[in-house]
Amino acid sequence: MKVALVHEWFNTWAGSEKVLEVILSLFPEADIFSLIEVLPDKDRTVITKGRVKTTFLQRIPYIRHIYRDMLPLMPIAIEQLDMSGYDLIISNSHAVAKGVITGPDQLHICYCYSPMRYAWDLQAQYLRESRLERGIRSALARYFLHKIRVWDQQSAQHVDHFISCSHYIARRVWKAYRRESEVVYPNVETDIFTIGDEAREDFYFASSRMVPYKKMHLIVQAFAKMPHRRLVMIGTGPQFNRIRKLATPNVTLLGYQEFPVLLSHLRRARAFIFAAEEDFGIAPIEAQACGTPVLAFGRGGATETIIDGETGMYFYEQTPEAIMAAVDAFEARETPFDPDVVRRNALRFSTQNFKADFARLIWSHWDAHVARLGKGRPRPLVVSEEAA
């Protein structure tokens, strides 16, 4: 039996790549496909140079820097990948990876992080943040997004089974594609995010890429109005300079930091603040794994990973005032959050649980697929007992 794993693009080693790493541990002999592969050497712990089979986009000069601008070409590129020699295809998709072409005797399962956000319900936000609300460039962008949306919906009908990364995304998959999906939460490295020996200190903490939808600027604006409270932030990105201009003396911006610094702050903070509407959201779970409660915007994946009143608290508007009110309510609590209770909630999202749940669904769908074909085929080779 031959297995193919299809990933969008390899340019860093972050959330979806860590999920792929676990899937790859289930199928160590699988072939890997992607639009492009431009991983820096420091991230080549799993994907060795030359292992990934790429598309014609790989040959475009400076593709590492301009790959997002290639969106109109991505559907064509992904359809050129030859899946004909594979029995099981697993796409790891938040954009176009699910669009590979497969045949009637092949089983295609998509692990979906989201339908393309910028083509569906977040199109207006994308155009606004890209300053494409008016003019010729806006008209062209809307035209290409329309074409992408049509292709996206059509290509979804050729996936045999969807697995969504949260119930929130399962609802988006249904809305965009009218396809049911099962839910398996992504893996979080709860073995390395742990409660430490450090004492809690009097500061709040946030860490993220500084891009518009993460709403890091709202957190800074909130603490600018609370000069008696301290905020520490780790992260960098396109909005870093804007956020630095908003920062007041009680706000410390550390920029990019290595993992030990991040872990130390997660263990010592009073609470972690999360203002984004995420598909799932790994950072709040990493904080909880360290026993740190989370003050989070109460929409999206955070509503499935934080227990209001037990492991954190919600605020329901993405405004500085709502964040300020959440901090006030947090400090007004008579009973502090129990770090052990907070951590136990995070353990639901461990790598071990993801691996077992994901494998169970794959085997279930494979066995049903074989039964429909009317002939026996072996299961793929796996490397761990819980995956068998």
N, C-alpha and C positions, 0 to 999 in steps of 0.2 A: 504493500500500500504506500502511496505517495501523498504527502501533505504539503500544502503551500500556505505560508503566512504572508498576508498582504498588509503593509503599513503605509501610511500616507507619505511621510518624508522623514528622513533621518538628518536632523541638523543639530540636535542636542539630546541629552539623555534626561528626560523629565518624566511626568506622570504616565502618559500613554506608552512610552518606551519601557518603563518599569513593569507595566502590565504585560507588554509583549515579552519581556524577559521571562516572566513566569510561564506564559503560554509556551515559550520556546523550551522551557525545562520539561514540559509535558511531551513535546515533540522535538527531541534534540536533532533528529535527522531531517527536519523540515527545510524546504527551500524558502528563502525570504525574498519578497519583492517589495519595491517601493518606487515612487516617482523619482526621487533623488536620494543620494547618500553622500552627505558632506560632514560626517561626524568629525569633530576635533579629536586628536589623538588621545586626549585625556579621558574621553568617553568610550574608548574602544576596549571595554572590558568583556563584552559579550559579542559584539558585531565586529568581526575581523575584517580587515580591508579586502575587498573583492568578493565577500560572501553574498552581498545583496545584489539582486538582479534589478537593474534600474531601467528607466525609459529614455526616450530621446531628449527629455528635458535635462538630463545629466550632462549633456554635451554643450549646453548653452553657456557661453562665457559669463563668469561672475554669478552663476546660478545660486550660490550660497546666499547672496545678498538680495536677489531679485525674485526668488522663487514664488513669493506670494503674488507678485504681479503676473504670474503665469496662469492664474486661475482660469481664464477662458480656454487654455490649452489642456488643462488637467483632465477633463473627461476623455478627450481624444487619447491622451497619453496613457491613462490607466487601462483603456480598452485594448491597447496594443500588447499588453502583457499576455503571454501565452500560458493559459491555464490548462491546456488540453491534456497534459500528461498526469493530472492529479486527481485523486479520488476525493480528498477532503480539502476544502479551501476555507480558511478562517481569515476574514478581513478585520483589521483593527482600525476602526474608521470614525472620523469626525468630519470628513469632507467627501472625498471621492474614492477611497480605497474599496468601498463596497461595490463599485461600478465595474469590477473585472467581469469578463464574459465567461460564463460556465455553461456546460452542457447538461442534458437531462439525466445522465447517469452520475453526475458529480453532486456532492453535497456542499453547499456554500452557507456558512454560518457567519454572521456579522456581529462582532462585539462593537456596539455603537455608543459613542460618547455624546453624540448629538447629531440630529440633522444639521446641515450647514447653517450655522446661526445667521450669517450675514445674508443668506439667500431667503430665509424664511421670516420668522417673527421678529428678528433683530435687524432687519434690513434698514429700517429708518434710523436706528441708532448707529449702524455702521456708516451710512451715508453722512449723517450729521458729524460723527467723530472724524470722518475722513474729509470733511469740508466739501462734500459732493452733493449738496442739496439743490444747487441751481447751476444752470449753464450747460454748455456742450458736454463737458466731462461728466456731469451728472446724468445727462441723457444717455450717454454711452454706458456708464456704469449700470444704470437701471436696465438697459437693454441686455447687457451681458448677464446680469443677475437673474433676469427673467428666463433667459436661455438655460442658465445653470439650474434654476429651480425646476424647469420642465424636465431636464435630463435627470436631475436628482430624484424626482418622483418616479420617473419611468424605470430608472436603474434599480430602485428599491424593490420593484416587483419581481426582480430576478434573484433576489436573496431568498434562500429557503427558510432560514430562521434568524430572527433578530434576538440578541441578548443586549439589554440596555444596562447602563452603568448606575442607574437609579430609577425610582418610580417616576420622578419628575421627567426624566428623559424618555421613559416608556410612554408617558402621555404626549410628549412632543413627537415621538416616532408615530404614534397613532394619528395625531393631528396632521402631520406632514404626509405620511405614507399610507395611512389607513391599514397599518400592519400591527398585529399584536406582538408583544415581546416579553420575554422573561427578564428578570432582574438579577444580576450578580454584581455586587458592589466591587469596585476596584480594590486592589491590595494596597495597604499602607504598612510601612516598615515599623510596626509596633515593637519589634525586638530591639531596635536601636533608639527609638523615642520612648524613654522611660522616665519614671520619677527619680529625681536625683537627690543628692544629700544637701544641696545648697538650700539656704533659707530663702523664703519668699521675700522679695523686696518691693518697695513702694513705687512700682512703675507698671504701666500697661504696655502691651507689645503688639506689633503687627509686622508681618513679613509677607512679601509678595513681589511679583514683577510690577513695575510701576507703569501700567497701561490703563487707558481710560476706564474699561469696564470693571477693574478691580476696586475703583472708588477710594484709592488710598488718600487722595486729596481731601475727601470728606472727613476722614479720620483726623488729618492734620488740622483742618478748619475747626473741627469740634474741640480739639485740645488747645487751639489758639484762644478759644473762649473760656478755657478752664486753666488759667495760668498756675493754679495751685496744684495741678495734677501733672504727672510726668508721663510722657510717651516716648518709647524707643521704637524705631523702625529699621528693618533690614530689607534691602532690595534695591534694585536699580531698573532702569528702563527709560522709554521715551519721555515719560512725565517727570523724571527725577528733578530736572531743573525747575519746573513749575512748582513742584511740591516743596523744594528747598526754599523758594521765595515765600511760600506760605508759612514756613516753620517759624515758630516763636522760640524764645530761650528754653522753654520747658519741653521742647520737642527735639529729640536727638535722632539724626539720620545717619546711619552707619554705612549706607550703600551696600555693595556686595560683600558678603562675609563667608568664610569657610564654615563647614558644617559644625565643628565644635562650638563656635561662637553662637550660631543659631540655636543649637541644643541648650546651651547654658542659659540663654535668654528665655527660651520656652519654659525651662524648669524654674526660673526665678521670678517670672512675671506674676503680678496679681491676677491678670486675665489677658486673654488674647482677643483682639478685636478684628472682626471680619465683616466688611461692608459690601462684598460683591454678591451678585446673584449667579451662583455657579451651577453647572450641570451636576456636579458631585461635591467637589471641594476637599482636597486632601489636607491642606494646611490646618483647618480646624480639628481634624482627627489627630494629626501629629501633636497639636497642643494638648488635646485631651489625653493622649497616650502619656504625656508628661505630667498628668494630673492637674493641668491648668484649665480652668473654666473658660468658656468662649462666649463673648457677646457678639451675636451675629445677626445680620439681616435675615428676617424670617421668611425668605422665599427661596425656591430652588432646592438644591441638594442638601443645604444646611438643615432644613426641616426634618431630614431623615437621619442625620448623623449627630444631632445635638438634642438632648432631652431637656426641654425647658424647665428650669427650676431645679434640676438635678445635676446636669453637667454644663449648664450655661443658661443664657437668657437671650431672648429675641428682641429686636426692635424692628418696626414695620414700615419705616420710610427711609429712603437713602438720602438723609439730610444730616448736617452737623447737629441740629437740634435733637433729632431722634437718638443719635449716638450719645449726646450729652445726657439725655434722660435715662438711657440704659446704664451709663456709668453711675448716675445718681442712684438708680434703683439697685444696682449691684452693691454699692457701698452701704445702702440702707438695710440690706438683709441682716436679720438677727443671727441666722445660722450660716456659717461659712460653708462653702462647697467642700465636700470630702474628696481629697485627691484620689483615693483608692476607688471610689465610686466613679469618678470622672474617667479614670484609666480603664476600668472594666468596660465601660461603654465603647471605648476606642478599640478594644480587643475584638469586637464583632467584625472589624474590617481588616483583620490580620491577613498576611500573605497565605498562611495555611488554610484559612477559611475560603479565600478566593480560589485557591488552587483546587480544593476539593469540590466546591460548588460548580466551578466552571467545568471541570472534568466530568462531573456527573451529568451536566446538560449535554456536553458534547457526545458522550457515550450513548445517552438516551436517544438523541437525534440520529446518531449513526446507526444504532440498532434498528430504529424505525425505517431509516432509509434503505438499509440492506433488505429488510422484510418487504418493502415495496418493490425492490428490484427483483425479488424472487430468487435470489442466489446468495450463498454465503460468501462473506468477505471478512478477513481478519480485522480486528481492531488495530489501530496504530500502536507502535511500541511506545510505552511510557516508562518513566524513570523512577516514579515514587509510588509506594503502595496505596496512598490515599487517592491517587489519580486512576487507579486500575478499576 
